[in-house]
């Protein structure tokens, strides 16, 4: 690693290969220097050479004086064990030394025989690999034999420099420190007018917004008119000309009209807000789904969750509500100041200085509050990410007695976030106190004007009206300033969501010129001078790889851990766009295809089986494209039909998150069944049997031979027997 132990590891080890993860975990355990070690299949994801080295140097070397309990499917290492426990159906079926169990004759004997064959193949492969490395520096392997397997047409005009794969995809910060996770971008200064325009017009444009504004203005005018009608029509002294019927009718008309108008506003505000929030959510969701893999390498999940939770909540429930209140308070404030100035005109002198003072308070407050709100959003993401990571790795944390460290880090993250909340609330109290003081001052001055000035200067009928408005001015001005600041703060969520709706996207998902419906019909794959890098600023990880795979051939890809095998599949599926060269499948350059056609017509079984929470049927047929009979047929081929039939729900059997209620082998077979249903002409296996037992491996290999007999199968493997049935073998040496 370029930065040694200072190399930054991404979320869930995203920038490490499976073998690198296992070796780091093994090293972490060895550093503890304990008397007892529990090792759960720690050699499954590394190649045969690395596994032999780790077993010899670490388990039999460094840990030679320790008690080691090793759970493994790799029987070839058991000959050096002091005691072997054979498990079956949750019980110990056999126990003893290697020779003792072997002579008893059982399933264990068959497993050992298979692995003895594997060890012989590994030894012969070591000799072939050594001879291959001696020819290092040549630009081309001769057409014919690679690794002892015939008929592979391969030219390596470059190399696959993947010794560290994504670990080379880091930035140098200072001396000897790497930086993979980018610092979260934070806007500064006022929320842009564009953010307001985008939010206000996203749903229905300006037309509905203008209707809303007009309805609010008319409502406020009707309220003011009704109050002036009361002041004008109720006489100061009893007069015979007073018409109570006319007074009541006009007053009722004004209030009924205002009620009707306000209903329009009450209806439009949530309708606009709901539509806007839906558009923001779906645009952000689509943007995240279409984001390139490099985005997830450098962006912790906490940042994504923060936007989909707190920021989206602000838009869903708060922003449209506060904007509606702000519009109402602005017009209400105008509807209070204007009547006061009309009924008690000397107070006009106070309007300008008070307006300046209120504005200064608002500006001073909003600068602090807005930035605190942004910091609050940023500090929330690390807390969410750390909490979710702690829950996911709680077993490991407890095993290494690191609860206090993680609790302290969690406390520090929460404390950083709570500081922002505390400061925000303190700023609100600061503003509220000063606005209350100003409101009391305005009320006092208005009352003083009526006392000091001669009675003939102010119409006596308006005295009560002016005082009633002055009483409401305090609350109105407070809500005006506070609501404006609140809306400004909540608009930060619009800024943050806009950042995620404008991230770089993968290539076009849909292109007009679609490929034929039967593509790929042959399954021929050609790579010409293929180059690959994970981000524009990083070095090439595949440097001009050229090869041809004939349609219907079975191809094995082997090589040491981190030699570029998985990166080749990433390039074919265009999870990472090639930096140069071509990949042609059945005479069509895959870069000219829409991603949906490419990925939906290729099959893949990953190293780590992926199952989603839901039912068994949902995981096998997520798009409900196949009948129950077809699904049962696939389950039978995968030898899972008996297990499923024993469950009362059958195809509706629940699947927990990540398939935790199914064994690893069953999960891998379910993923294989999903691929069988697709009937893909080309199948990729990315170390699909690395972590499963020999029996499951044998089932999968038999399925490949029987069900994909006329298909192109590209298999990445550490186990040599896995690729022994291959027509061709591609060796990647990691140079």
Secondary structure, 3 states (H helix, E strand, C coil): CCCHHHCCCCHHHCCCCHHHHHHHHHHHHHHCCCCEEEEECCCCCCCHHHHHHHHHHHHHHHCCCCEEEEECCCHHHHHHCCCEEEEECCEEEEEECHHHHHHHCCHHHHHHHHHHHHHHHHHHHHHHHHHHHHCCCCCCCCCEEECCEEEEEEECCCECCCCCHHHHCCEECCCCCEECCCCCCCCCCCCCHHHHHHHHHCCCHHHHHHHHHHHHHHHHHHHHHHHHHHHHHCCCCCCCCCCHHHHHHHHHHHHHHHHHHHHHHHHHHHHHHHHHHHHHHHHHHHHHHCECHHHHHHCCHHHHHHHHHHHHHHHHHHHHHHHHHHHHHHHHHHHHHHHHHHHCHHHHHHHHHHHHHHHHHHHHHHHHHHHHHHHHHHHHHHHHHHHHHHHHCHHHHHHCCCHHHHHHHHHHHHHHHHHHHHHHHHHHHHHHHHHHHHHHHHHHHHHHHHHHCCHHHCCHHHHHHHHHHHHHHHHHHHHHHHHHHHHHHHHHHHHHHHHHHCCCECCCCCCCCCCCCCCCCCCCEEEEEEEECCCCCCCCCEEEEEEEECCCCEEEEEECCCCCHHHHHHHHCCCCCCCEEEEEECCEEHHHCCHHHHHHCEEEECCCCCCCCEEHHHHHCCCCCCCHHHHHHHHHHCCCHHHHHCCCCHHHCEECHHHCCCCHHHHHHHHHHHHHHHCCCEEEEECCCCCCCHHHHHHHHHHHHHHCCCCEEEEECCCHHHHCCCCEEEEECCC
